[in-house]
């Protein structure tokens, strides 16, 4: 919306100009110069101030419309001469119209002489021009600030739209990635144990239902994510049987904290796929969460060595890093390292 069309600006402009001329014209003439002025003359001075204020607003409004519709901060230097011409033209318009009106009105007051000399009119013309220049400086400052704010707002909206698009792309990678691994597990199991394959399909359907219903949101409660993790681990245990041990250490204060959906699932999936599956005797996956230094810390560790992950696609790891960066910027961290025959993934998310 143009600043000159803002109703608050119009009201403030009219009132401001009237008050300005009242304090600089009527009050000095009535209360400072003389105490015995006739009522008609006092009324004239008040009317003069109001008329000058209203007409000054009209002239300033012409300039504000020109700035709003013809000028932009990006081409202000190129069109500065146009602005000067409009400014000077408005001053001449103000002078040529306001003085005849005031002279005619002054002649109607009998017994008094309110006619201003030519020298006085020249002096007042520079006085009015000074007022207009001050107004012009204030309006142009507000206008530049308003346009910069609008540009910044549009930039933020574009960045948010870009982030939303990128997040949707990343979330779209999750389900195919997860489906591929799970269907491979079912394919290997279906000829060996039909009942277990049926249970695995049920758990898979629950997991997919969760991922589909939560895909429209960029954050969910941690306790909701844990339900999905249980289903995923149940699917994995059918394949790995006693080779997979899953341990949870969840601090209760973390349950309602919002996190990106399926981000823990991808950590657990990577731990099983690139860690436990490569160890003949199997191993342990441990999930723990706690709050420290005003951050939610999510830690997923698994038996194995970090070098075993080099043959993986690293899709899950890269997905996690990009989602965290898009949602939290540099306030979040993701770290994957080897510690004592184990691989430890740590996510730190700031509490909002």
N, C-alpha and C positions, 0 to 999 in steps of 0.2 A: 504494500500500500504506500502511495506517495505521502511524504510528510506533510505537504501543504493541504492534503485532503483529510488529514486526521482531525476529527472534531475537537479533540482536546487542544491541538495546536491552534485552531481557529479561535476558540473561546479564550485561550490564554493570550493570543495575539491581540484581540480586540481589547480585552481588559487591561493588558499590559501597556498598550499604546495610550489608552485613555488616562490611566493612572500617571504615566510618564508626563503627558502634557498638562495634566491637572496640577501636578507638583511643581512643574517648571514655569507654567503660565498663570493659572488662576490663583493659586495660593500666594505667590509673591506679590501679585497685583492687589489682592484683596486684603490680606492680613499683614503684609509687611510694608507696602508703600503708603497705604492710607487706611485710616480707621473710619472715615466719615463718607464713604462712597454711597451713592444712591443705590437703592435696591435694583433698579433697572440696569445700572452699570455692572453691579455684581453679577446679576443674572447673565449679562452679556459675556462677562469674563468666563463664567462657568460654561456657557454654551460654546464659547470660542474654544475652550480646552477640549470639550467633548467632540466638537466637530473636527478639530485638528487631529485628535487621536484616532477617530473613526476613519478619516480620509487617509491618514498616515498608514493605518493598517491596510486599507485598500491598495495603496501604492506599494507597500511592502509585500502584499500578497501577490501582486503582479510579478515581482522579482522572484518570489518563492516558487511560483508556478513555472517560470522560465528555468530556474535551477532544477526543479524536479523533472521537467519534461525534455529539456534541451541539454542539460549538462550531466556529466558523469565524472566521478573522481579519476577515471582512467584517461579522460581527454580534457581535463580542466585547463591545462596550460594552453592547449590548442585553441580553446574557445574563450579565453580570458578577455579578449577584446570585445566579444559579443556581450559579455557580462558587464563590462564597463559602459558600453553604449546603452544597455538597458537601464543600468543604474543612473546614469546621467539623464536619460530620457524621462525616467520616473520622477527625478528631482524637478525637472522643468515642468512636467505635468502637474506636480503638486503645487509649485509656485504659481503657475498661471491660473490655476483654478481656485486655490484656497484664498488668495488675497482679494480678488474681486468680491467673493462671497462675504468676507469679513468687512470689507469697506462698505458694501451696501448695507449690511446689518448694522454697522456702526452709525451710519447716517440716520437710522431710524430712532436712535436714542437722542432725545431732545436735550439740549442744554449741556451736552458733553462733547468732547472731541476725542474720538477713538481712532481717528485716521492716523495710520503710521506713515512716516515720511519715506521717501524713496531710499534714503540712506539706511533707515531702520529696516526696511524690507530686505535690502542686500545683506545686512547683518544677520537678520533672522533666517535668510536663505542658507547661509553658511551654518547657522545653528541647527536648522532642520537637517541639513546634509550630514552634520556630525552625528546626530541621532540615528539617521538612516545607516550611516557607516557602521556604528556600533551594533545596530540590529543585524546588519548584513554579516558582520564578522561572527556574531553569535549563531545566526541561522546557518551559515556555511559550515561552521564547526560542528553543529548538531547534524547537519546533512551528511558531512563526511563520515562522522561517527556512525550514523544510521546505515549508510551504504557499506561501510566496512563490516558492521555487525551483520548485515544481510549477506554479504559475500562469505563471511566466516560461517554463518548458519548454513548456507547452501553447500559450502565445502564439507562441513560436518555431516550434512545429510547424504552427500555423495559418498563420503568415507563410510558412513554407516550402511548405506545400501551395498557398497562394495564388500564390506565385512560380512553382511548378511548373505550375500551371494556366495562368498567364499566359504562361509560356514555351512551353507546348504550343500555346496559341492562336497565338502569334507564329510558331512554327515551321510551324504549319499554314497560315499565310499565304504562306509562301515558295514551296512547290511550285506552287500555282495561279498565282501571280504569274510564276514562271519558265516554267511550261508555256504560259501565254498568249502570252508573247513569242516563245518558241521555235516554237510551232505556227504563229504568224503568219509567221515566217520561212520555215518549210517550205511553207506555203501559197503564198507568193509565188515560191518556187523550183521547185515541183514541175512546173509547165508549161514552165519554161525549160530545166531540166537535171535529168532523172530520176536520173542517176547521182549527182550532187551531193546531190540530195534524199535518196537512199538512204543516202549516207554521213552526212548530217546526222541522219537518223533513228537510225542506229547510235550516233553520239555522244550523241544525246539520251537513248537508252535507257541508256547507261552512266552518264550524268549523273543520271538519275532513280534508277537502282539505288543509286548512292552516297547520294543524298539520303534514300532510304527506309531504307537500312541504318544511317545515322548519325542518324536523326531521334530515336532513343530516348536519345541522349546529349546532355548539355549542353556537352561539351568533346571535342575531337579533336586529334590532332597536326597541326601546321601542314603537314607534308609530305603528309598525307592530303588536306588541303584543296587543296593545289597541284595534285594529280592531277585533282580536279574542275574546277579553274580551266582547266587545259589543255583538257579536253573542251569546256567552255563556250566558250572562245576559238576552238576549232576549228569549232564550230557557227557562231559569229559571223563568222568569216573567210569562210565559204562565201557568206554574204550580202554582206559588205562588200568581199571580195576584197582588192585592193591598197590600199583606202582605210583599212584597219585595220592598224596596227603594234603588236605587243604586246612589251613588254620586261620581263624579270624581273631583279631584283637581290636575291637572297635570301642572307642571312648563314647559313652552315651551322649556327651555334650555335642558330638559331631553329627548326630543323626538328622537334625533338621537343617544343617548347613547346605546351601545350594552349590551344586557342582555341575559341570558340563555332562550331559547324558552320555552313557556308555564309555566314559573315559577310563574308569576303573576296569570295566569289562575288557577293554583292549589291553590293559596292562596284564591282567590275569591270563588272557588269551596268549599274549606273547610269552609269558612265563611258562605256560604249559607247552606251547607249540615249539618254541626255540630252546626251552630248557629241559623240562621233564621228558619230552619225547625223545631226546637225544641221549638219555641216560638209561642203560639197560635195566638196572635195578630200580629205576624210578627215583622220586625225590619228593620234596615238600615245597608247596607254595604258601607263603604267609602274607596275609593282608592285614595291615594295621593303620589306624587313623587316630590322630590326636591334634589338639590345638596348642600351638606354641608361638610366642612372639606375634600374636594377632594374625596368625596364619593357620589354615588347615593344612596339615601335613599328611599326605597319603603315601604309604610305603608298601610296595609289593616286592617281595624277595622270593627267589626260587633257587633250588639246587642247580649247580652247573657252572659253566664258565662263559664269560662274555664272548670269547672268541668263537663259540658255537653259533652265535647269532649272525656271523658275517655272511653266511650263505642264505639268510632270510631276505625277504623283500624289503623289510624295514618300513612297510607301509603303515603299520600301527604306530610305530615310534614317531615317524614324520607327521602323521595325522595329529597326534597328541600335541606335539610341539607347535604346530601351526594353529590349532584351535586355542591353545592357551595364549599364544601371542595375540591372536585376534581379539579374544575376550578380555584379557587382563594386561596386555602389553608387557612391560618390563617388571611389573609388580609380581608376576608369577614366575616360577622356575620349574624346570624338568631336568632330572639328572639320572643317568644310567651308568652304573659302575660295578666293578667286581669287588667283592669283599669276602675273604675267607671261604673259598670254594662255593660262592653264591653270587648271583647277579641281583643287584638291588636297584629298583626304580623308585625315585622319589619325586613327588609332585608337591609343590607348595603354592597354595592359592590364598590371596589376601581375603580377610573377612570384611564384608561390606556392611 
